[in-house]
Amino acid sequence: MSPTTVLDRPLPAARKRVSSFVQLHTLTKAMLRGFFRDRAAMFFTFFFPLMFIIVFGLIFRGGTPSITIGVVGDGPVIKALPATGLKLHPFADADKALRKVSKGDLPAVLIERGTTLTLRFAASDPTRSATVNAQVRSVVDGANVRASGRPPVYSLESTPVEDSSLRTIQYITPGILSWGVATSAAFGAAMTLVAWRRKQILRRIRLSPAPVWTVVGARVGVSMTIALVQGAVFIGVAMTPPFGLKLTGDWWLAVPLLLVGTLSFLSIGLLVGAVAKTEEAASAIANFLVLPMAFLSGTFFDISSAPSWLQGVSKVLPLRWLNDAMLDVLARGQGPSAIWAPVLVLLAFAAVVGLIATRVFRWDDA
């Protein structure tokens, strides 16, 4: 019987653990290097979402923009229209003003002839038309009260509950940042898995001594690193003088939200990467899942006026939970109690979807 050589002896458990961590470190470095060398990935991860912050921040940096409406006449109601929020464009000819509204150049025109007021608005521009309707009706109601000769019984003081010095960028940044993190995590994981399977890199990793958890751990580490860099870049740009984002209260709670949000959308990316066979299919499926979430979760606009059933659907989406929690800590000044429920929901979502992804995962296309 031949003597046992050193090579035949099993590695001690401690040496195996050290070797596994070395492999994890190597895989993480390789993934990060590949990501930062991919110009398309860099663009869609950092610059594409950042453009939304820049564009919206520049548009709304002075607060709510004024709405220009046409006015015909110079009676007491037109003179009483608020200077903030409305910009008046006088017309001598009502027909000319109406043509402007019908063409979409103006959202509405107010015609005042004696005690008769006519407000014609564009139904094709519902948001601005509703704002104009509300403001004009408020002025008309006030004028009617004054004309009655009776003193007002009630007085209204209207002030926001948030710090009045906060700019609109305070409410834009949380949603755009959440969407950017969700997009990069989902697309990054999906595209990496599909590309590695197609190039048979996954098969080589499976045949190598590296355990499976090192591959998953490297992908998670890379996605979280990218999310933290995204958060630093987005918030850093939003804090510059042209935009004026202010970090107050427990703003640092955005960091754990970024991490659990990344895990949640990473699980979606792993599921997409497990079922898709080409990069084109992975991109299409990820777009199909993530892009509608952005609109249904209030990333770009408020969905409070949406039908109740649609709002119910949005509450099961991870991006809605991430958006609301980020808004709570970055704009509303809330503390740790505001993130416990979103964190638990996002972690539960990541666990369920991640488990499904492991069930359908394939090492190769055979």
BALUMNU-629279 format. One record per residue (C-alpha): x, z negated, y; residue number from 1; residue in one letter. Coordinates in steps of 0.001 Angstrom, whole numbers. Example, Ala and Ser with C-alpha at 12.3 -4.5 7.8 and 13.67 -1.06 7.14 Angstrom:
<nodes>
+---------+---------+---------+-----+------+
:      px :      pz :      py : pos : code :
+---------+---------+---------+-----+------+
:   12300 :   -7800 :   -4500 :   1 :    a :
:   13670 :   -7140 :   -1060 :   2 :    s :
+---------+---------+---------+-----+------+
</nodes>
This chain:
<nodes>
+---------+---------+---------+-----+------+
:      px :      pz :      py : pos : code :
+---------+---------+---------+-----+------+
:       0 :       0 :       0 :   1 :    m :
:    1574 :    1088 :    3265 :   2 :    s :
:    2163 :   -1502 :    5962 :   3 :    p :
:    -174 :   -1479 :    8973 :   4 :    t :
:    1382 :     120 :   12027 :   5 :    t :
:     839 :    -967 :   15620 :   6 :    v :
:   -1299 :    2123 :   16298 :   7 :    l :
:   -3679 :    1177 :   13487 :   8 :    d :
:   -4413 :   -2249 :   14866 :   9 :    r :
:   -7646 :   -2575 :   16894 :  10 :    p :
:   -7277 :   -3293 :   20599 :  11 :    l :
:   -8094 :   -6850 :   21635 :  12 :    p :
:  -11411 :   -7284 :   23479 :  13 :    a :
:   -9669 :   -8153 :   26740 :  14 :    a :
:   -7579 :   -4969 :   26624 :  15 :    r :
:  -10725 :   -2931 :   25884 :  16 :    k :
:  -12448 :   -4378 :   28936 :  17 :    r :
:   -9437 :   -3649 :   31133 :  18 :    v :
:   -9302 :    -107 :   29761 :  19 :    s :
:  -13014 :     389 :   30459 :  20 :    s :
:  -12656 :    -767 :   34059 :  21 :    f :
:   -9703 :    1573 :   34534 :  22 :    v :
:  -11860 :    4427 :   33245 :  23 :    q :
:  -14680 :    3372 :   35563 :  24 :    l :
:  -12296 :    3388 :   38517 :  25 :    h :
:  -10950 :    6814 :   37533 :  26 :    t :
:  -14425 :    8330 :   37154 :  27 :    l :
:  -15571 :    6843 :   40465 :  28 :    t :
:  -12557 :    8292 :   42290 :  29 :    k :
:  -13134 :   11678 :   40679 :  30 :    a :
:  -16818 :   11716 :   41704 :  31 :    m :
:  -16054 :   10635 :   45273 :  32 :    l :
:  -13282 :   13215 :   45583 :  33 :    r :
:  -15591 :   15919 :   44298 :  34 :    g :
:  -18349 :   14877 :   46711 :  35 :    f :
:  -16186 :   14841 :   49828 :  36 :    f :
:  -14700 :   18229 :   48890 :  37 :    r :
:  -18172 :   19778 :   48605 :  38 :    d :
:  -19042 :   21002 :   52100 :  39 :    r :
:  -22656 :   21720 :   51208 :  40 :    a :
:  -23107 :   18200 :   49837 :  41 :    a :
:  -21527 :   16728 :   52969 :  42 :    m :
:  -23835 :   18763 :   55209 :  43 :    f :
:  -27086 :   17861 :   53449 :  44 :    f :
:  -26058 :   14218 :   53024 :  45 :    t :
:  -24865 :   13430 :   56546 :  46 :    f :
:  -25378 :   16179 :   59120 :  47 :    f :
:  -28793 :   17532 :   58085 :  48 :    f :
:  -30657 :   14169 :   58245 :  49 :    p :
:  -28599 :   13179 :   61285 :  50 :    l :
:  -29942 :   16211 :   63153 :  51 :    m :
:  -33439 :   14711 :   62956 :  52 :    f :
:  -32260 :   11488 :   64601 :  53 :    i :
:  -30471 :   13458 :   67317 :  54 :    i :
:  -33406 :   15803 :   67995 :  55 :    v :
:  -36127 :   13117 :   67952 :  56 :    f :
:  -33901 :   10668 :   69804 :  57 :    g :
:  -33264 :   13142 :   72621 :  58 :    l :
:  -36922 :   14155 :   72828 :  59 :    i :
:  -38243 :   10590 :   73002 :  60 :    f :
:  -35310 :    8806 :   74643 :  61 :    r :
:  -37329 :    8287 :   77820 :  62 :    g :
:  -40272 :    6796 :   75970 :  63 :    g :
:  -43544 :    8564 :   75255 :  64 :    t :
:  -43426 :   12057 :   76798 :  65 :    p :
:  -45977 :   12991 :   79453 :  66 :    s :
:  -48773 :   15391 :   78558 :  67 :    i :
:  -49395 :   18176 :   81038 :  68 :    t :
:  -53082 :   18991 :   81614 :  69 :    i :
:  -54814 :   21333 :   84003 :  70 :    g :
:  -57102 :   19984 :   86741 :  71 :    v :
:  -59573 :   21820 :   88955 :  72 :    v :
:  -60642 :   19920 :   92073 :  73 :    g :
:  -59326 :   16809 :   93794 :  74 :    d :
:  -62127 :   14287 :   93449 :  75 :    g :
:  -61789 :   10528 :   92943 :  76 :    p :
:  -61582 :   10725 :   89142 :  77 :    v :
:  -58703 :   13222 :   89167 :  78 :    i :
:  -56932 :   11130 :   91791 :  79 :    k :
:  -57379 :    8038 :   89599 :  80 :    a :
:  -55789 :    9599 :   86502 :  81 :    l :
:  -52711 :    7583 :   85430 :  82 :    p :
:  -49361 :    8896 :   86598 :  83 :    a :
:  -47662 :    7667 :   83431 :  84 :    t :
:  -48545 :    9631 :   80332 :  85 :    g :
:  -50276 :   12498 :   82134 :  86 :    l :
:  -48788 :   15241 :   84285 :  87 :    k :
:  -51358 :   17152 :   86344 :  88 :    l :
:  -51164 :   20907 :   86884 :  89 :    h :
:  -53682 :   21893 :   89612 :  90 :    p :
:  -55607 :   25163 :   89396 :  91 :    f :
:  -57776 :   26746 :   92054 :  92 :    a :
:  -59569 :   28900 :   89469 :  93 :    d :
:  -61256 :   27213 :   86479 :  94 :    a :
:  -61256 :   30433 :   84437 :  95 :    d :
:  -57483 :   30736 :   84758 :  96 :    k :
:  -57060 :   27149 :   83589 :  97 :    a :
:  -59365 :   27721 :   80617 :  98 :    l :
:  -57360 :   30785 :   79602 :  99 :    r :
:  -54230 :   28614 :   79565 : 100 :    k :
:  -55970 :   26155 :   77234 : 101 :    v :
:  -57271 :   28888 :   74923 : 102 :    s :
:  -53748 :   30354 :   74638 : 103 :    k :
:  -52296 :   26958 :   73702 : 104 :    g :
:  -50265 :   26593 :   76902 : 105 :    d :
:  -52186 :   23431 :   77863 : 106 :    l :
:  -53970 :   20895 :   75644 : 107 :    p :
:  -56870 :   20386 :   78079 : 108 :    a :
:  -58282 :   21027 :   81536 : 109 :    v :
:  -60423 :   18624 :   83596 : 110 :    l :
:  -62860 :   20186 :   86064 : 111 :    i :
:  -64381 :   17920 :   88724 : 112 :    e :
:  -67260 :   19213 :   90843 : 113 :    r :
:  -69003 :   16447 :   92770 : 114 :    g :
:  -70197 :   13874 :   90234 : 115 :    t :
:  -70007 :   16321 :   87343 : 116 :    t :
:  -66896 :   16237 :   85167 : 117 :    l :
:  -66071 :   18793 :   82480 : 118 :    t :
:  -63212 :   18268 :   80047 : 119 :    l :
:  -62333 :   21309 :   77944 : 120 :    r :
:  -59661 :   20735 :   75308 : 121 :    f :
:  -57902 :   22624 :   72510 : 122 :    a :
:  -59082 :   21537 :   69072 : 123 :    a :
:  -55967 :   23230 :   67686 : 124 :    s :
:  -53881 :   20494 :   69356 : 125 :    d :
:  -55679 :   17374 :   68051 : 126 :    p :
:  -52999 :   14795 :   68832 : 127 :    t :
:  -52562 :   15553 :   72531 : 128 :    r :
:  -56255 :   16358 :   72975 : 129 :    s :
:  -57257 :   12951 :   71580 : 130 :    a :
:  -54818 :   11236 :   73962 : 131 :    t :
:  -56180 :   13131 :   76958 : 132 :    v :
:  -59787 :   12412 :   75924 : 133 :    n :
:  -59079 :    8683 :   75669 : 134 :    a :
:  -57342 :    8478 :   79044 : 135 :    q :
:  -59950 :   10539 :   80904 : 136 :    v :
:  -62838 :    8558 :   79403 : 137 :    r :
:  -61129 :    5325 :   80431 : 138 :    s :
:  -60835 :    6522 :   84043 : 139 :    v :
:  -64441 :    7737 :   84078 : 140 :    v :
:  -65706 :    4403 :   82729 : 141 :    d :
:  -63755 :    2577 :   85425 : 142 :    g :
:  -65137 :    4873 :   88121 : 143 :    a :
:  -68701 :    4263 :   86887 : 144 :    n :
:  -68206 :     499 :   87040 : 145 :    v :
:  -66861 :     722 :   90581 : 146 :    r :
:  -69716 :    3009 :   91637 : 147 :    a :
:  -72276 :     479 :   90394 : 148 :    s :
:  -71069 :   -2029 :   92995 : 149 :    g :
:  -70773 :   -4810 :   90462 : 150 :    r :
:  -67504 :   -6683 :   89854 : 151 :    p :
:  -66033 :   -6240 :   86387 : 152 :    p :
:  -66958 :   -8985 :   83907 : 153 :    v :
:  -64012 :   -8516 :   81577 : 154 :    y :
:  -60349 :   -7848 :   82218 : 155 :    s :
:  -57911 :   -6355 :   79750 : 156 :    l :
:  -54201 :   -7041 :   79548 : 157 :    e :
:  -52469 :   -4585 :   77212 : 158 :    s :
:  -48870 :   -5275 :   76176 : 159 :    t :
:  -46869 :   -4422 :   73034 : 160 :    p :
:  -45927 :   -7241 :   70652 : 161 :    v :
:  -42424 :   -5805 :   70317 : 162 :    e :
:  -39687 :   -6151 :   72907 : 163 :    d :
:  -40735 :   -3866 :   75760 : 164 :    s :
:  -37102 :   -2832 :   76276 : 165 :    s :
:  -36946 :   -1161 :   72855 : 166 :    l :
:  -36845 :    2615 :   72924 : 167 :    r :
:  -38554 :    5077 :   70632 : 168 :    t :
:  -35281 :    5569 :   68714 : 169 :    i :
:  -35871 :    2036 :   67349 : 170 :    q :
:  -38878 :    3320 :   65408 : 171 :    y :
:  -37419 :    6712 :   64445 : 172 :    i :
:  -34133 :    5574 :   62895 : 173 :    t :
:  -35510 :    3504 :   59954 : 174 :    p :
:  -37592 :    6363 :   58542 : 175 :    g :
:  -34947 :    9061 :   58971 : 176 :    i :
:  -32256 :    6815 :   57476 : 177 :    l :
:  -34451 :    5959 :   54470 : 178 :    s :
:  -35213 :    9628 :   53885 : 179 :    w :
:  -31540 :   10599 :   54180 : 180 :    g :
:  -30492 :    7970 :   51635 : 181 :    v :
:  -33303 :    8971 :   49264 : 182 :    a :
:  -32385 :   12652 :   49470 : 183 :    t :
:  -28678 :   12178 :   48883 : 184 :    s :
:  -29191 :    9758 :   45967 : 185 :    a :
:  -31743 :   11931 :   44162 : 186 :    a :
:  -30018 :   15260 :   44749 : 187 :    f :
:  -26522 :   13902 :   44143 : 188 :    g :
:  -27325 :   12436 :   40738 : 189 :    a :
:  -29423 :   15408 :   39604 : 190 :    a :
:  -26933 :   18086 :   40613 : 191 :    m :
:  -23951 :   16166 :   39176 : 192 :    t :
:  -25587 :   15689 :   35776 : 193 :    l :
:  -26683 :   19324 :   35499 : 194 :    v :
:  -23296 :   20678 :   36606 : 195 :    a :
:  -21384 :   18378 :   34258 : 196 :    w :
:  -23634 :   19270 :   31335 : 197 :    r :
:  -23304 :   22998 :   32011 : 198 :    r :
:  -19509 :   22731 :   32234 : 199 :    k :
:  -19499 :   20524 :   29103 : 200 :    q :
:  -17836 :   17686 :   30992 : 201 :    i :
:  -20438 :   15282 :   29639 : 202 :    l :
:  -19551 :   16289 :   26066 : 203 :    r :
:  -15881 :   15599 :   26747 : 204 :    r :
:  -16724 :   12206 :   28228 : 205 :    i :
:  -18856 :   11412 :   25190 : 206 :    r :
:  -15961 :   12248 :   22870 : 207 :    l :
:  -13497 :   10275 :   24981 : 208 :    s :
:  -12853 :    6532 :   24597 : 209 :    p :
:  -14724 :    5890 :   27867 : 210 :    a :
:  -18001 :    4024 :   27199 : 211 :    p :
:  -21250 :    5467 :   28565 : 212 :    v :
:  -21743 :    2611 :   31020 : 213 :    w :
:  -18618 :    3655 :   32918 : 214 :    t :
:  -20179 :    7070 :   33658 : 215 :    v :
:  -23426 :    5506 :   34867 : 216 :    v :
:  -21552 :    2812 :   36781 : 217 :    g :
:  -19359 :    5376 :   38515 : 218 :    a :
:  -22410 :    7387 :   39607 : 219 :    r :
:  -24149 :    4247 :   40891 : 220 :    v :
:  -21019 :    3168 :   42757 : 221 :    g :
:  -20578 :    6568 :   44370 : 222 :    v :
:  -24245 :    6734 :   45459 : 223 :    s :
:  -24129 :    3233 :   46948 : 224 :    m :
:  -20885 :    3982 :   48781 : 225 :    t :
:  -22397 :    7142 :   50246 : 226 :    i :
:  -25556 :    5214 :   51253 : 227 :    a :
:  -23514 :    2601 :   53122 : 228 :    l :
:  -21500 :    5299 :   54885 : 229 :    v :
:  -24758 :    7068 :   55789 : 230 :    q :
:  -26186 :    3864 :   57199 : 231 :    g :
:  -23064 :    3224 :   59281 : 232 :    a :
:  -22971 :    6802 :   60615 : 233 :    v :
:  -26695 :    7047 :   61402 : 234 :    f :
:  -26928 :    3642 :   63081 : 235 :    i :
:  -23632 :    4216 :   64888 : 236 :    g :
:  -24895 :    7494 :   66370 : 237 :    v :
:  -28283 :    5960 :   67259 : 238 :    a :
:  -26522 :    3114 :   69122 : 239 :    m :
:  -24659 :    5460 :   71470 : 240 :    t :
:  -25829 :    5536 :   75136 : 241 :    p :
:  -27904 :    8757 :   74884 : 242 :    p :
:  -30181 :    7085 :   72306 : 243 :    f :
:  -29899 :    3316 :   72848 : 244 :    g :
:  -30697 :    1756 :   69467 : 245 :    l :
:  -30425 :   -2062 :   69593 : 246 :    k :
:  -29571 :   -4207 :   66587 : 247 :    l :
:  -31342 :   -7531 :   66916 : 248 :    t :
:  -32338 :  -10388 :   64650 : 249 :    g :
:  -31629 :   -9991 :   60933 : 250 :    d :
:  -30689 :   -6313 :   61159 : 251 :    w :
:  -28117 :   -6829 :   58373 : 252 :    w :
:  -31014 :   -6985 :   55906 : 253 :    l :
:  -30971 :   -3197 :   56094 : 254 :    a :
:  -27866 :   -3283 :   53859 : 255 :    v :
:  -29565 :   -4680 :   50707 : 256 :    p :
:  -32508 :   -2382 :   51393 : 257 :    l :
:  -30163 :     602 :   51431 : 258 :    l :
:  -28651 :    -464 :   48119 : 259 :    l :
:  -31916 :   -1042 :   46243 : 260 :    v :
:  -33388 :    2086 :   47785 : 261 :    g :
:  -30407 :    4027 :   46509 : 262 :    t :
:  -30960 :    2641 :   43003 : 263 :    l :
:  -34605 :    3658 :   43145 : 264 :    s :
:  -33926 :    7273 :   44103 : 265 :    f :
:  -30855 :    7448 :   41906 : 266 :    l :
:  -33175 :    6860 :   38959 : 267 :    s :
:  -35248 :    9839 :   40102 : 268 :    i :
:  -32089 :   11932 :   40285 : 269 :    g :
:  -31067 :   10845 :   36782 : 270 :    l :
:  -34488 :   11817 :   35437 : 271 :    l :
:  -34357 :   15204 :   37151 : 272 :    v :
:  -30798 :   15780 :   35926 : 273 :    g :
:  -31861 :   14891 :   32388 : 274 :    a :
:  -34641 :   17479 :   32198 : 275 :    v :
:  -33315 :   20314 :   34384 : 276 :    a :
:  -31070 :   22958 :   32818 : 277 :    k :
:  -29691 :   24637 :   35959 : 278 :    t :
:  -28665 :   23533 :   39433 : 279 :    e :
:  -31439 :   25693 :   40901 : 280 :    e :
:  -34064 :   23957 :   38751 : 281 :    a :
:  -32648 :   20521 :   39606 : 282 :    a :
:  -32763 :   21304 :   43330 : 283 :    s :
:  -36337 :   22606 :   43110 : 284 :    a :
:  -37606 :   19603 :   41114 : 285 :    i :
:  -35851 :   17095 :   43378 : 286 :    a :
:  -37301 :   18839 :   46449 : 287 :    n :
:  -40749 :   18791 :   44867 : 288 :    f :
:  -40509 :   15027 :   44349 : 289 :    l :
:  -38675 :   13809 :   47463 : 290 :    v :
:  -39911 :   16088 :   50265 : 291 :    l :
:  -43644 :   15273 :   49889 : 292 :    p :
:  -42692 :   11579 :   49862 : 293 :    m :
:  -41215 :   11971 :   53339 : 294 :    a :
:  -44541 :   13187 :   54721 : 295 :    f :
:  -46702 :   10782 :   52711 : 296 :    l :
:  -44536 :    7750 :   53516 : 297 :    s :
:  -44528 :    7993 :   57306 : 298 :    g :
:  -40965 :    9240 :   57733 : 299 :    t :
:  -41772 :   11827 :   60407 : 300 :    f :
:  -45207 :   10726 :   61667 : 301 :    f :
:  -47720 :    7909 :   61363 : 302 :    d :
:  -50128 :    8288 :   58424 : 303 :    i :
:  -52539 :    5528 :   59454 : 304 :    s :
:  -55134 :    8172 :   60369 : 305 :    s :
:  -54870 :    9832 :   56947 : 306 :    a :
:  -57746 :    9445 :   54434 : 307 :    p :
:  -57830 :    6086 :   52683 : 308 :    s :
:  -57205 :    7621 :   49263 : 309 :    w :
:  -54063 :    9346 :   50580 : 310 :    l :
:  -52795 :    6089 :   52067 : 311 :    q :
:  -53390 :    4474 :   48680 : 312 :    g :
:  -51250 :    7139 :   47035 : 313 :    v :
:  -48472 :    6576 :   49561 : 314 :    s :
:  -48317 :    2878 :   48685 : 315 :    k :
:  -47097 :    3648 :   45162 : 316 :    v :
:  -44214 :    5773 :   46479 : 317 :    l :
:  -40803 :    4075 :   46733 : 318 :    p :
:  -40016 :    5760 :   50043 : 319 :    l :
:  -43072 :    4130 :   51668 : 320 :    r :
:  -41808 :     679 :   50674 : 321 :    w :
:  -38306 :    1490 :   51893 : 322 :    l :
:  -39577 :    2927 :   55196 : 323 :    n :
:  -41806 :     -50 :   55960 : 324 :    d :
:  -39131 :   -2609 :   55092 : 325 :    a :
:  -36471 :    -835 :   57176 : 326 :    m :
:  -38904 :    -693 :   60100 : 327 :    l :
:  -39588 :   -4423 :   59738 : 328 :    d :
:  -35930 :   -5427 :   59973 : 329 :    v :
:  -34657 :   -2814 :   62453 : 330 :    l :
:  -37581 :   -2612 :   64882 : 331 :    a :
:  -39975 :   -5515 :   64349 : 332 :    r :
:  -37360 :   -8265 :   64148 : 333 :    g :
:  -38621 :   -9721 :   60881 : 334 :    q :
:  -36490 :  -11813 :   58541 : 335 :    g :
:  -35774 :  -12098 :   54803 : 336 :    p :
:  -39424 :  -12749 :   53917 : 337 :    s :
:  -40224 :   -9143 :   54899 : 338 :    a :
:  -37969 :   -7564 :   52284 : 339 :    i :
:  -38668 :   -9570 :   49113 : 340 :    w :
:  -41697 :   -7558 :   48023 : 341 :    a :
:  -40113 :   -4141 :   48822 : 342 :    p :
:  -36899 :   -5110 :   47010 : 343 :    v :
:  -38791 :   -6155 :   43887 : 344 :    l :
:  -40931 :   -3017 :   43926 : 345 :    v :
:  -37916 :    -738 :   44369 : 346 :    l :
:  -35984 :   -2489 :   41594 : 347 :    l :
:  -38973 :   -2283 :   39252 : 348 :    a :
:  -39372 :    1410 :   40036 : 349 :    f :
:  -35669 :    2013 :   39367 : 350 :    a :
:  -35869 :     164 :   36036 : 351 :    a :
:  -38946 :    2053 :   34803 : 352 :    v :
:  -37816 :    5522 :   35867 : 353 :    v :
:  -34246 :    4814 :   34721 : 354 :    g :
:  -35529 :    3818 :   31279 : 355 :    l :
:  -37494 :    7065 :   31041 : 356 :    i :
:  -34377 :    8995 :   32082 : 357 :    a :
:  -32337 :    7414 :   29279 : 358 :    t :
:  -35005 :    8433 :   26751 : 359 :    r :
:  -34857 :   12111 :   27696 : 360 :    v :
:  -31141 :   12256 :   28512 : 361 :    f :
:  -29114 :   15047 :   26858 : 362 :    r :
:  -25332 :   15257 :   26617 : 363 :    w :
:  -25402 :   19052 :   26316 : 364 :    d :
:  -27881 :   21924 :   26398 : 365 :    d :
:  -27719 :   22543 :   22665 : 366 :    a :
+---------+---------+---------+-----+------+
</nodes>
